[in-house]
């Protein structure tokens, strides 16, 4: 218990160390995937885990209590922060920490502490990434005959904040991307808009990227509005005849329903004969 109290006293000071004092190793993981954080320490078979105090903690902020991702005391699981509950495991030989269902909020500095004489400490930085969707390009032409168009490029659900660039006929577009983070997942949506006078057919490309990731989309924008050909003369005649026949058939059917309520056998028979002759044409 004395050693455990010593740990609590030490934990209160670990966050105050400058990151430059202990060299950190960067580890990368994808959102929804599994992060592997090696402690770099091996336990020999003749010296079992129950003789160690092992703590994996995440730095939260100066003056704040670090989050415990996983800990073992005398060979048994000890403290763990609720946000890591059922998401962290540890290799009991090399003390590697595994974090499953990785979230953006898992990103940050982690420390592996082993209460053993001498005290062992290793820091790592977990970088979290999520691939953005392929960019979606929307082109809005203000009016046919007008040269002004609005180009809008959007990409969704990625992390970290990316760079969004545009090329118009291989020349860089000057625009200011706007990004918004989801309140729950912290994933980022990014959009850029640009207005341009189209005086010739142009080729437009939009790219979203961060180190190690890039996705692009492109389109060709014609100078003139697309020409919509009117239907041919014979198609118009066929459509008109079909509509006329449909109207006559509906009218006869309505008359037949009306007169069928009249209790006059000869009249109903005559109407039925006329309808049958028309429908057979």
Secondary structure, 3 states (H helix, E strand, C coil): CHHHHHHHHHHHHHCCCCCCCCCCEEEEEECCCCEEECCCCCCCCCCCHHHCEEEEEECCCCCCCCEEEEEEECCEECCCCHHHCCCEEECCCCCCEEECCCCHHHCEEEEEEEECCCCEEEEEEEEEEECCCCCEEEEEECCCCCCEEEEEEEEEEEECCCEEEEEECCEECCCCCEEEECCCCCCEEEEEEEEEECCCCEEEEEEEEECCEEEEEEEEECCCCCCCCCCCHHHHHHHHHHHHHHHHHHHHHHHHHHHCCCCCHHHHHHHHHHHHHHHCC
